[in-house]
Amino acid sequence: MKEKIPLIAGGLLGLLFLTFGLNFFLHFIEIPQAPEGSNMAKFGGVLYVSGFFAFVKSLEIIGAVLVAIPKTRNIGLLILTPIVVVILATHVFIMDGAGLFDPPLVLITALTAYLIVDARSKIKGLLN
């Protein structure tokens, strides 16, 4: 059973990032808009207009596929972990903590942390 937990966590994390990454391009889930004139609306507008958001969403899709496959999970984590950190930082610094405890964000953060801890012996070389 212990070997199946990383498989489930990787699959679920991949599914979440694949869903939200594809949603940017296909618009199948309605995403609430930030209030006009807010810091988040300004920040999001710059990211969207510059094309940076499309780049990040493309990385989310690639990372999602990689993290769902056990042999490429660590490469997927290498792509997705900085994205998770930026999402958390955005909620803390730009949104003043709003939405920090939303279930998808908590789940994505917890799954990413679990998979990093689970693969710590394999990724330890990156930290030396």
C-alpha positions in Angstrom: 0.0 0.0 0.0 2.9 2.4 0.8 4.1 2.2 -2.8 0.6 3.2 -4.1 0.3 6.4 -2.2 2.9 8.3 -4.4 1.1 6.9 -7.5 -2.2 8.3 -6.3 -0.6 11.6 -5.2 1.2 12.0 -8.5 -1.9 11.2 -10.5 -4.1 13.5 -8.5 -1.5 16.4 -8.7 -1.2 15.8 -12.4 -4.9 15.8 -12.8 -5.3 19.1 -10.9 -2.6 20.9 -12.8 -3.8 19.4 -16.2 -7.3 20.6 -15.4 -6.4 24.1 -14.4 -3.8 24.4 -17.2 -6.1 23.3 -19.9 -8.9 25.5 -18.5 -6.8 28.6 -19.3 -6.9 27.6 -23.0 -10.3 25.9 -23.2 -12.4 27.8 -20.7 -14.5 24.9 -19.4 -14.5 26.1 -15.7 -15.6 29.6 -14.8 -12.9 31.4 -12.9 -14.0 34.3 -10.7 -12.5 37.7 -11.7 -10.5 39.8 -9.3 -12.3 43.1 -8.4 -11.4 45.8 -10.9 -8.5 48.0 -9.7 -7.3 45.5 -7.1 -3.7 44.5 -7.0 -4.6 41.0 -8.2 -6.5 42.4 -11.2 -3.5 44.6 -12.1 -1.0 41.7 -11.6 -3.2 39.2 -13.5 -3.7 41.7 -16.3 0.0 42.2 -16.8 0.6 38.4 -16.8 -2.2 37.8 -19.3 -1.4 40.6 -21.7 2.3 39.8 -21.8 1.8 36.2 -22.6 3.6 35.1 -19.5 0.4 33.4 -18.1 0.1 31.3 -21.3 3.7 30.2 -20.9 3.2 29.3 -17.2 -0.1 27.4 -18.1 1.8 25.5 -20.8 4.4 24.5 -18.2 1.6 23.4 -15.9 0.3 21.1 -18.6 3.8 19.6 -19.3 4.5 19.3 -15.6 1.2 17.6 -15.0 1.8 14.9 -17.5 5.3 14.4 -16.3 4.3 14.2 -12.6 1.6 11.7 -13.3 4.1 9.3 -14.9 6.2 7.6 -12.1 9.4 7.5 -14.2 9.3 11.2 -15.0 7.7 12.4 -11.7 10.8 14.2 -10.4 11.2 16.2 -13.6 7.5 17.1 -13.3 8.1 18.2 -9.7 11.1 20.3 -10.9 8.7 22.2 -13.2 5.6 22.4 -10.9 7.3 23.2 -7.5 8.3 26.8 -8.5 4.8 27.3 -9.9 3.3 26.2 -6.6 5.6 28.6 -4.7 4.6 31.5 -6.9 0.9 30.7 -6.5 1.3 30.7 -2.7 3.4 33.9 -2.8 0.7 35.5 -4.9 -2.0 34.6 -2.4 0.1 35.9 0.5 1.7 39.1 -0.9 -0.7 40.3 -3.6 -4.0 39.0 -2.4 -3.2 39.6 1.3 -3.9 36.0 2.3 -7.3 35.8 0.5 -8.0 32.3 -0.8 -4.9 30.9 0.9 -7.0 28.1 2.5 -9.1 27.3 -0.6 -9.3 23.4 -1.0 -7.6 23.2 -4.4 -4.6 25.3 -3.2 -4.2 23.4 0.0 -4.5 20.1 -1.9 -2.0 21.1 -4.6 0.5 22.4 -1.9 0.1 19.2 0.2 0.5 16.9 -2.7 3.6 18.7 -4.0 5.2 18.7 -0.5 4.4 15.0 0.0 5.9 14.0 -3.4 9.0 16.1 -2.7 9.5 14.5 0.7 8.8 11.0 -0.8 11.5 11.6 -3.5 14.0 13.4 -1.2 16.7 10.7 -1.6 16.5 11.1 -5.4 16.4 14.9 -5.5 18.9 15.4 -2.7 21.7 15.9 -5.3 20.0 19.1 -6.5 20.5 20.7 -3.1 24.2 20.1 -2.8 
